[in-house]
Amino acid sequence: MMDWQTQTIPDHVRDWISDVSLAVALLTRIPVRHPDDAMSDRMARAQRAFPLVGAMIGLAVGLVDRCLLAIGIPQLAAAALALGAGAALTGALHEDGLADVGDGFGGSHDRDEKLAIMRDSRLGTYGALVLMTGFVARLAALASLPTAAIIPALVAAHALARAAIPVLAATMPFARDDGLGKLAGRPDATSVIIAVGIGVVIALLCLPAANAVLAVLVTATAAAVVTTLASRQIGGVTGDVFGAVEQVAETAVLLMLAARLS
């Protein structure tokens, strides 16, 4: 069988296949083939595929939750196990970023010390508290959603939360000269517009129009709050800040939907 890269397919289709593969490799633990230069300028363009991968992750979490409910697992337990499955699928990438931001921002008054704490792999009190708060909030929101709304809500929340990342990568200063956030690069305006467009379309397909618009606004507000805090604390963004933005936005969207639908 011929490798897909050697087949006669349009360049733009090949580019999208490459971008989705790179995005999957970065955002999940799924083993996928990708070019050796995956963390170069190609990674910046691949950020346009982040909301697509986010939607896939949300779908996986939702399917786990629905399957558990179907065999009689209580709602709260099913939601907890589904969220755990989602963390396993992503390698707890964004949860780790949220915890590091909590420890760094809460653990020192000095910018350099904050950045050093954020790079430390050990979990501190502030990190544990923000992780617990975020998990419990998502758990409560997910468990309170009507069964029919579980998958659409998760798909929309995950897609929108990851659509925010390329916007910040393109517009915000980086707080350090290395790290995953800086290494992934700055996507151009076209990639950002495509990412946002994909996220909005997914939300509109999954949710009633009013809820979809609210979900977009909630995502933008959550991203703005976290990045404003990061600018004041460390003078810019890092990969950990991107993870914190995803977690806060995802949680906020799920809470909003739970409030409106439950």
C-alpha positions in Angstrom: 0.0 0.0 0.0 1.3 3.4 -0.9 1.9 5.9 1.9 -0.6 8.8 1.8 2.2 11.3 1.3 3.2 9.7 -1.9 -0.3 9.4 -3.4 -1.6 12.0 -5.9 -3.8 14.1 -3.7 -4.3 17.9 -3.7 -1.7 19.9 -1.7 -4.3 21.5 0.5 -5.8 18.1 1.5 -2.3 16.8 2.3 -1.6 20.0 4.4 -4.8 19.4 6.4 -4.0 15.7 7.0 -0.5 16.8 8.2 -2.0 19.5 10.4 -4.5 17.3 12.0 -1.9 14.6 12.6 0.4 17.2 14.3 -2.4 18.6 16.4 -3.4 15.1 17.5 0.3 14.3 18.4 0.5 17.5 20.5 -2.9 17.5 22.2 -3.3 13.7 22.9 -1.5 10.5 23.7 -2.6 8.9 20.5 0.4 7.7 18.5 0.3 9.2 15.0 2.8 9.6 12.3 4.1 13.1 11.7 7.1 14.8 10.1 10.3 15.1 11.9 10.1 18.9 11.8 6.7 18.8 13.6 7.7 21.4 16.1 8.9 24.0 13.6 6.9 26.5 11.6 4.5 23.6 10.5 3.3 23.4 14.1 2.2 27.0 14.0 -0.1 26.3 11.0 -1.3 23.1 12.6 -2.9 25.1 15.3 -5.8 25.7 13.0 -6.8 22.1 13.6 -6.9 22.4 17.4 -10.7 22.8 17.6 -11.2 19.8 15.4 -9.0 17.7 17.7 -10.8 19.2 20.7 -14.2 18.2 19.2 -12.8 14.6 18.9 -11.7 14.6 22.5 -15.1 15.9 23.6 -16.8 13.3 21.6 -14.7 10.5 23.2 -15.4 11.8 26.7 -19.1 12.1 25.9 -19.3 8.6 24.5 -17.6 7.2 27.6 -20.1 9.0 29.8 -23.1 7.8 27.8 -21.9 4.2 27.7 -21.5 4.2 31.5 -24.9 5.7 32.0 -26.4 3.0 29.7 -25.1 0.2 31.9 -26.5 1.8 35.0 -23.6 3.7 36.5 -24.9 6.6 38.5 -24.6 10.1 36.9 -21.9 11.4 39.2 -19.7 8.4 39.0 -20.1 8.2 35.2 -19.1 11.8 34.8 -16.1 11.3 37.0 -14.9 8.3 35.1 -15.5 10.0 31.7 -13.5 13.0 32.8 -10.7 10.6 33.9 -10.8 8.9 30.5 -10.5 12.3 28.9 -7.4 13.1 31.0 -5.9 9.8 30.1 -6.5 10.5 26.4 -4.8 13.9 26.5 -2.1 12.9 29.0 -3.6 15.5 31.4 -1.8 18.1 29.3 -4.1 21.0 30.1 -4.7 19.9 33.7 -0.9 20.0 34.2 -0.8 23.5 32.8 -3.6 24.7 35.1 -1.8 23.2 38.1 1.5 24.8 37.2 -0.2 28.2 36.7 -1.8 27.9 40.1 1.4 27.0 41.8 3.4 29.7 40.0 1.0 32.6 40.4 0.2 31.7 44.0 3.7 30.7 45.1 5.7 33.8 44.7 5.7 37.6 44.2 8.7 37.5 41.9 8.3 37.0 38.1 11.3 34.8 37.7 10.4 32.7 40.7 6.9 32.3 39.3 8.3 31.0 36.0 10.7 28.7 37.9 7.8 27.3 40.0 5.7 26.7 36.9 8.5 24.6 35.4 8.8 22.5 38.5 7.1 19.1 38.0 6.1 18.9 41.7 2.5 19.7 42.6 2.0 22.3 45.3 -0.9 23.5 47.4 -2.2 26.1 45.0 -1.9 23.8 42.0 -3.8 21.1 43.9 -6.6 23.5 44.9 -7.1 24.8 41.3 -7.1 21.3 39.9 -9.6 20.1 42.5 -11.8 23.2 41.9 -11.8 22.8 38.2 -12.5 19.0 38.3 -15.3 19.3 40.7 -16.9 22.1 38.7 -16.7 20.1 35.5 -17.9 17.0 37.3 -21.0 18.8 38.7 -21.8 20.4 35.4 -21.5 17.2 33.4 -23.5 15.2 35.9 -26.3 17.7 35.8 -26.7 17.9 32.0 -29.6 16.1 30.4 -28.5 12.8 28.8 -29.2 14.0 25.3 -27.1 17.2 25.9 -23.9 15.4 27.2 -22.2 14.8 23.9 -23.1 18.1 22.2 -22.1 20.1 25.2 -18.7 18.3 25.5 -17.9 18.6 21.8 -18.7 22.3 21.8 -16.8 23.0 25.0 -13.7 21.2 24.0 -13.7 22.6 20.5 -14.1 26.3 21.6 -11.6 26.0 24.5 -8.9 24.8 22.1 -9.9 27.4 19.4 -8.8 30.0 21.9 -5.2 28.8 22.0 -4.1 29.8 18.5 -5.6 33.3 19.1 -3.4 33.8 22.1 -0.4 32.2 20.5 -0.7 34.7 17.6 -1.4 37.8 19.7 0.2 37.6 23.2 3.9 38.0 24.1 5.7 34.9 25.3 6.9 35.1 28.9 9.9 32.9 28.2 12.2 32.2 25.2 11.8 28.4 25.4 9.1 25.9 26.3 6.3 24.2 24.4 4.2 27.3 23.9 7.1 29.3 22.3 8.3 26.2 20.4 4.9 25.7 18.8 5.2 29.1 17.2 2.9 31.9 16.1 0.2 31.0 13.7 -0.6 33.5 11.0 -3.9 35.4 10.8 -5.4 32.9 8.3 -4.8 30.0 10.6 -6.3 31.9 13.5 -9.4 32.8 11.6 -9.8 29.2 10.4 -9.4 27.9 14.0 -12.0 30.3 15.4 -14.3 29.7 12.5 -14.1 25.9 13.0 -14.8 26.3 16.8 -17.8 28.6 16.2 -19.3 26.3 13.5 -18.9 23.3 15.7 -20.7 25.1 18.6 -23.5 26.2 16.2 -23.9 22.6 15.0 -24.0 21.1 18.5 -26.0 23.7 20.4 -29.1 25.9 19.9 -28.1 29.2 18.4 -28.5 31.2 21.6 -26.5 28.8 23.7 -23.8 28.6 21.0 -23.4 32.4 21.0 -23.2 32.4 24.8 -20.6 29.6 24.7 -18.4 31.6 22.3 -18.7 34.7 24.5 -18.0 32.7 27.7 -14.9 31.2 26.0 -13.6 34.6 25.0 -14.2 36.0 28.5 -12.5 33.1 30.1 -9.5 33.4 27.8 -9.3 37.2 28.4 -9.4 36.8 32.2 -6.7 34.2 32.3 -4.4 36.0 29.9 -4.9 39.3 31.6 -3.8 37.6 34.9 -0.8 36.0 33.1 0.2 39.4 31.7 0.2 40.9 35.2 1.9 38.0 36.8 4.6 36.9 34.3 4.4 39.4 31.5 3.0 37.1 28.8 1.9 33.5 28.1 3.5 30.1 28.2 2.4 26.6 27.3 1.1 26.3 30.9 -1.0 29.4 30.4 -2.5 27.9 27.3 -3.4 24.8 29.3 -5.0 27.0 32.0 -7.0 28.9 29.4 -8.3 25.6 27.9 -9.3 24.3 31.3 -11.0 27.5 32.5 -12.8 28.0 29.2 -14.0 24.4 29.0 -15.2 24.5 32.6 -17.0 27.9 32.1 -18.8 26.7 29.0 -20.0 23.5 30.7 -21.2 25.4 33.7 -23.1 27.8 31.5 -24.7 25.0 29.6 -25.6 23.1 32.8 -27.2 26.3 34.2 -29.3 26.7 31.1 -30.2 23.1 30.3 -30.5 21.3 33.7 
